[in-house]
Amino acid sequence: MMTRKVTMDSREPEEIKRRNAELERAAAEAAAREERLRRELEAALARLAVAEEGEERLCVQLGELEAEAVAQAVEYQEQIRALSERLAFADGALRSSGQRSVAAGVAGMD
């Protein structure tokens, strides 16, 4: 029985060394995987920052375009009002001179 015990004891350090090597390899792989994931996270955060900056610029541009559109709409509305006033004045002048109404003439064209 003693011989067997000595044989088992002599294999135990080899088993510990083998297991230790496996654990070291697994730890190195985990560290490499962690570093790769950290780099991927940093790259994703950088892309997110660029996307957020782009979104902010687009929002500013959209606001400027909306303000320009409102200004153009007000300008066009003023032009339509002025043209309507001129048309009403011309129609009134024609009526007072005995001519046929411009509005009636336009309506008759339909």
C-alpha distance (Angstrom), angle and dihedral (degrees) to the residues before:
residue distance angle dihedral
M1 . . .
M2 3.76 . .
T3 3.75 91.7 .
R4 3.73 91.6 55.4
K5 3.79 92.7 49.7
V6 3.78 91.4 51.5
T7 3.77 90.8 50.3
M8 3.83 92.2 51.3
D9 3.78 90.9 46.6
S10 3.81 91.2 52.1
R11 3.82 91.0 53.7
E12 3.78 94.2 48.0
P13 3.85 96.3 75.0
E14 3.80 89.9 48.5
E15 3.81 90.2 51.0
I16 3.79 90.3 48.5
K17 3.82 91.1 49.4
R18 3.81 91.1 48.5
R19 3.78 92.5 48.0
N20 3.79 90.7 45.3
A21 3.81 90.3 52.3
E22 3.81 90.0 50.2
L23 3.79 91.1 50.3
E24 3.81 91.8 47.8
R25 3.80 90.4 50.1
A26 3.82 91.2 48.4
A27 3.82 90.4 48.1
A28 3.81 91.4 50.1
E29 3.80 90.7 49.3
A30 3.81 90.7 48.7
A31 3.80 90.9 49.5
A32 3.81 91.2 49.4
R33 3.81 90.5 47.6
E34 3.82 90.4 48.6
E35 3.83 90.9 50.4
R36 3.82 91.4 48.7
L37 3.81 90.8 49.6
R38 3.82 90.5 47.4
R39 3.83 90.2 53.6
E40 3.81 90.8 47.3
L41 3.81 90.2 49.9
E42 3.80 91.6 49.4
A43 3.81 90.3 49.7
A44 3.81 91.0 48.6
L45 3.81 90.4 49.7
A46 3.81 90.2 50.4
R47 3.82 90.6 50.5
L48 3.81 89.3 48.1
A49 3.81 91.1 52.5
V50 3.82 90.5 50.7
A51 3.82 90.9 47.9
E52 3.81 91.7 49.4
E53 3.80 91.2 49.1
G54 3.80 90.0 49.3
E55 3.79 90.7 48.7
E56 3.80 90.7 52.0
R57 3.82 91.2 50.0
L58 3.81 90.9 48.6
C59 3.81 91.1 49.9
V60 3.80 90.6 51.9
Q61 3.80 91.2 48.4
L62 3.80 91.0 47.1
G63 3.81 90.4 51.4
E64 3.80 90.5 50.3
L65 3.82 91.3 48.6
E66 3.80 91.3 48.7
A67 3.81 90.9 51.1
E68 3.81 90.1 48.4
A69 3.82 90.9 48.8
V70 3.80 91.2 51.3
A71 3.81 91.0 48.7
Q72 3.82 90.7 49.9
A73 3.80 91.4 47.6
V74 3.81 90.6 51.9
E75 3.81 90.4 47.5
Y76 3.82 92.5 49.4
Q77 3.78 90.7 46.8
E78 3.81 89.4 52.8
Q79 3.81 90.2 49.4
I80 3.81 91.6 50.0
R81 3.81 90.5 48.3
A82 3.82 91.1 49.6
L83 3.81 91.9 47.6
S84 3.80 90.9 47.6
E85 3.80 89.9 51.6
R86 3.81 90.9 49.4
L87 3.80 91.0 48.5
A88 3.81 91.3 49.1
F89 3.81 90.1 48.8
A90 3.82 92.1 49.1
D91 3.80 90.7 46.9
G92 3.81 90.3 50.5
A93 3.80 91.7 48.2
L94 3.80 91.5 50.4
R95 3.80 91.8 48.3
S96 3.78 92.6 50.0
S97 3.82 90.6 51.1
G98 3.79 90.8 51.9
Q99 3.80 95.3 -107.4
R100 3.77 122.7 137.1
S101 3.82 113.5 -87.8
V102 3.80 115.7 -95.8
A103 3.78 88.0 -141.1
A104 3.81 90.8 52.9
G105 3.78 90.5 47.7
V106 3.77 91.6 50.9
A107 3.79 90.6 46.8
G108 3.78 90.0 50.4
M109 3.78 90.7 55.6
D110 3.79 91.1 66.1
